[in-house]
Amino acid sequence: LLHLMGLLDPPAAGRVLLDGERIDDLPAARRDRLRNTAIGMVFQAYHLLPELDALENVLAPLLVRHGPLEWLRIRRTARDRARELLDRFGLGGRLRHKHRPLSGGEMQRVAIARALVGRPRVLLADEPTGNLDEATGGGILDALCELNRADGLSIVLVTHDAAIAGRAARIVRLAAGRVEDARTAPCRLAG
């Protein structure tokens, strides 16, 4: 489902809409641009680039989005945003670490920051706290709820954890290939 929503796979039937407009049938270059600007993605595998440090990995989507001259103009703001996200996720002291010395939980937090650095409208997240301890995972979920509330970030989060699902504004289940509404409630912060 996340691959369909993220325009990585075409639907066998039906359509994918964003803000009421069909996006699954766009030309490849426009789908790529939409993924880079409007859709943040967090996978179970981190997909960090091993030759880049944590800060550079977070900045990668913005390097792709902007040409060299535009990058020179926005690089300070982009770096500030990336540092802010890494600080928010407890990685302020790990900015220059490559992925090898980072723990699985740290790599996942870098991947989450990378998905958010470009201020997407939609975040698609596949078990984003699965590799994190309960306290760190709770902090990440708190941050995501705050981004939902403050910035209007729409979040589609896949989880098998009932406690995590219980924090969601809306819960849907996939059953026999169909989406079923399970519950609607406000996004709740921990504590």
RODO-2510 file (C-alpha; in nm, 4 decimals, decimal comma):
residues 191
     n   res          X          Y          Z
     1     l     0,0000     0,0000     0,0000
     2     l     0,2791     0,2434     0,0878
     3     h     0,4523     0,1668    -0,2412
     4     l     0,1311     0,2522    -0,4257
     5     m     0,0781     0,5717    -0,2268
     6     g     0,4445     0,6679    -0,2722
     7     l     0,4239     0,6161    -0,6487
     8     l     0,6858     0,3415    -0,6444
     9     d     0,4437     0,0848    -0,7885
    10     p     0,1506     0,1458    -1,0239
    11     p    -0,1935     0,0307    -0,9090
    12     a    -0,3361    -0,2755    -1,0841
    13     a    -0,6771    -0,1124    -1,0488
    14     g    -0,8039     0,2165    -0,9126
    15     r    -0,6111     0,5428    -0,8780
    16     v    -0,3899     0,7310    -0,6377
    17     l    -0,5045     1,0837    -0,5516
    18     l    -0,3292     1,3681    -0,3716
    19     d    -0,5415     1,6700    -0,2803
    20     g    -0,8140     1,5314    -0,5064
    21     e    -0,5882     1,5092    -0,8126
    22     r    -0,4799     1,1839    -0,9719
    23     i    -0,1030     1,1333    -0,9434
    24     d    -0,0367     0,7676    -1,0334
    25     d    -0,0653     0,8343    -1,4077
    26     l     0,1752     1,1295    -1,4194
    27     p     0,4854     1,1041    -1,6379
    28     a     0,7821     0,9446    -1,4566
    29     a     0,9715     1,2729    -1,4130
    30     r     0,6695     1,4395    -1,2487
    31     r     0,6158     1,1391    -1,0179
    32     d     0,9837     1,1562    -0,9193
    33     r     0,9554     1,5298    -0,8490
    34     l     0,6362     1,4765    -0,6460
    35     r     0,8104     1,2067    -0,4381
    36     n     1,0955     1,4495    -0,3726
    37     t     0,8785     1,7470    -0,2794
    38     a     0,5462     1,6285    -0,1393
    39     i     0,5985     1,2748    -0,0104
    40     g     0,8420     1,1731     0,2639
    41     m     0,9111     0,8026     0,2955
    42     v     1,0501     0,5986     0,5849
    43     f     1,1158     0,2338     0,5085
    44     q     1,2002    -0,0512     0,7455
    45     a     1,5396    -0,0683     0,5720
    46     y     1,7137     0,2633     0,6292
    47     h     1,8543     0,3126     0,2781
    48     l     2,1272     0,5433     0,4064
    49     l     2,4136     0,6150     0,1682
    50     p     2,7241     0,4626     0,3352
    51     e     2,9679     0,7200     0,1973
    52     l     2,7697     1,0071     0,3553
    53     d     2,7544     1,1066     0,7205
    54     a     2,4253     1,1541     0,9079
    55     l     2,3908     1,5229     0,8163
    56     e     2,4706     1,4581     0,4490
    57     n     2,2207     1,1695     0,4370
    58     v     1,9497     1,3985     0,5713
    59     l     2,0405     1,6670     0,3162
    60     a     2,0430     1,4252     0,0190
    61     p     1,6794     1,4854    -0,0907
    62     l     1,7396     1,8611    -0,0967
    63     l     2,0586     1,8171    -0,3006
    64     v     1,8524     1,6232    -0,5552
    65     r     1,5698     1,8786    -0,5493
    66     h     1,7814     2,1898    -0,6087
    67     g     2,0354     2,2545    -0,8832
    68     p     2,3906     2,3597    -0,7943
    69     l     2,3235     2,7348    -0,8052
    70     e     2,0002     2,7048    -0,6086
    71     w     2,1802     2,4817    -0,3570
    72     l     2,4379     2,7533    -0,2939
    73     r     2,1548     2,9943    -0,2150
    74     i     1,9657     2,7657     0,0258
    75     r     2,2408     2,5498     0,1761
    76     r     2,2627     2,7346     0,5104
    77     t     1,8861     2,7127     0,5644
    78     a     1,8877     2,3479     0,4544
    79     r     2,1701     2,2596     0,6935
    80     d     1,9948     2,4407     0,9781
    81     r     1,6751     2,2419     0,9091
    82     a     1,8673     1,9124     0,8937
    83     r     2,0525     1,9888     1,2183
    84     e     1,7256     2,0881     1,3858
    85     l     1,5668     1,7549     1,2926
    86     l     1,8704     1,5531     1,3982
    87     d     1,8793     1,7425     1,7297
    88     r     1,5074     1,6819     1,7763
    89     f     1,5653     1,3096     1,7282
    90     g     1,8564     1,2980     1,9731
    91     l     2,1368     1,2864     1,7158
    92     g     2,2880     1,6336     1,7508
    93     g     2,6183     1,4800     1,8589
    94     r     2,6248     1,2306     1,5711
    95     l     2,6017     1,4670     1,2704
    96     r     2,9356     1,3657     1,1200
    97     h     2,9078     0,9920     1,1880
    98     k     2,8820     0,7628     0,8872
    99     h     2,6220     0,4896     0,9095
   100     r     2,8580     0,2116     1,0296
   101     p     2,9132     0,3440     1,3852
   102     l     2,5435     0,4320     1,4202
   103     s     2,3091     0,1873     1,5919
   104     g     2,0011     0,0593     1,4117
   105     g     1,7855     0,3016     1,6075
   106     e     2,0139     0,5922     1,5193
   107     m     2,0080     0,4990     1,1508
   108     q     1,6283     0,4865     1,1644
   109     r     1,6174     0,8342     1,3183
   110     v     1,8472     0,9650     1,0423
   111     a     1,6100     0,8098     0,7872
   112     i     1,3104     0,9791     0,9532
   113     a     1,4896     1,3168     0,9540
   114     r     1,5764     1,2656     0,5856
   115     a     1,2100     1,2007     0,5060
   116     l     1,1069     1,5217     0,6833
   117     v     1,3827     1,7645     0,5797
   118     g     1,2015     1,8836     0,2666
   119     r     0,8784     1,9561     0,4576
   120     p     0,6618     1,7035     0,2709
   121     r     0,2823     1,7222     0,2807
   122     v     0,2564     1,3458     0,3391
   123     l     0,4816     1,1109     0,5359
   124     l     0,4596     0,7404     0,4540
   125     a     0,6221     0,5382     0,7317
   126     d     0,6650     0,1617     0,7548
   127     e     0,7211     0,0680     1,1219
   128     p     0,9281     0,3848     1,1832
   129     t     0,9852     0,3047     1,5506
   130     g     1,0359    -0,0698     1,5076
   131     n     1,4123    -0,0480     1,5736
   132     l     1,3860     0,1969     1,8609
   133     d     1,3527     0,1468     2,2350
   134     e     1,0162     0,2449     2,3839
   135     a     1,1260     0,5859     2,5153
   136     t     1,3004     0,6907     2,1919
   137     g     1,0136     0,5565     1,9816
   138     g     0,7663     0,7491     2,1954
   139     g     0,9679     1,0663     2,1427
   140     i     0,9640     1,0128     1,7661
   141     l     0,5877     0,9587     1,7721
   142     d     0,5451     1,2743     1,9820
   143     a     0,7486     1,4690     1,7246
   144     l     0,5417     1,3280     1,4382
   145     c     0,2158     1,4170     1,6162
   146     e     0,3462     1,7709     1,6714
   147     l     0,4375     1,8016     1,3016
   148     n     0,0895     1,6778     1,2165
   149     r    -0,0676     1,9363     1,4447
   150     a     0,1607     2,2350     1,3797
   151     d     0,2490     2,1878     1,0116
   152     g    -0,0493     1,9882     0,8888
   153     l     0,1731     1,6943     0,7956
   154     s    -0,0425     1,3987     0,6925
   155     i     0,1062     1,0720     0,8170
   156     v     0,0330     0,7206     0,6988
   157     l     0,2077     0,4906     0,9442
   158     v     0,2109     0,1128     0,9190
   159     t     0,2461    -0,0713     1,2482
   160     h     0,1608    -0,4018     1,4091
   161     d     0,1834    -0,2436     1,7555
   162     a    -0,1639    -0,1741     1,8979
   163     a    -0,0266     0,0909     2,1385
   164     i     0,1276     0,2871     1,8502
   165     a    -0,1863     0,2500     1,6399
   166     g    -0,3906     0,3703     1,9385
   167     r    -0,2207     0,7114     1,9154
   168     a    -0,3351     0,7673     1,5580
   169     a    -0,6106     1,0071     1,4537
   170     r    -0,7540     0,7388     1,2286
   171     i    -0,6912     0,3664     1,2149
   172     v    -0,7523     0,1573     0,9077
   173     r    -0,6860    -0,2112     0,8585
   174     l    -0,5964    -0,3989     0,5470
   175     a    -0,8161    -0,7071     0,5283
   176     a    -0,8184    -0,9352     0,2243
   177     g    -0,6647    -0,6568     0,0139
   178     r    -0,9236    -0,3981     0,1160
   179     v    -0,8938    -0,0934     0,3403
   180     e    -1,1374    -0,0947     0,6324
   181     d    -1,1962     0,1948     0,8740
   182     a    -1,1279     0,0820     1,2275
   183     r    -1,1493     0,3981     1,4416
   184     t    -1,1173     0,7765     1,4315
   185     a    -0,9789     0,9873     1,7227
   186     p    -0,7392     1,2791     1,7774
   187     c    -0,3617     1,2265     1,7650
   188     r    -0,2437     1,1892     2,1241
   189     l     0,0934     1,2718     2,2717
   190     a     0,2521     1,0485     2,5337
   191     g     0,2635     1,1421     2,8988
***
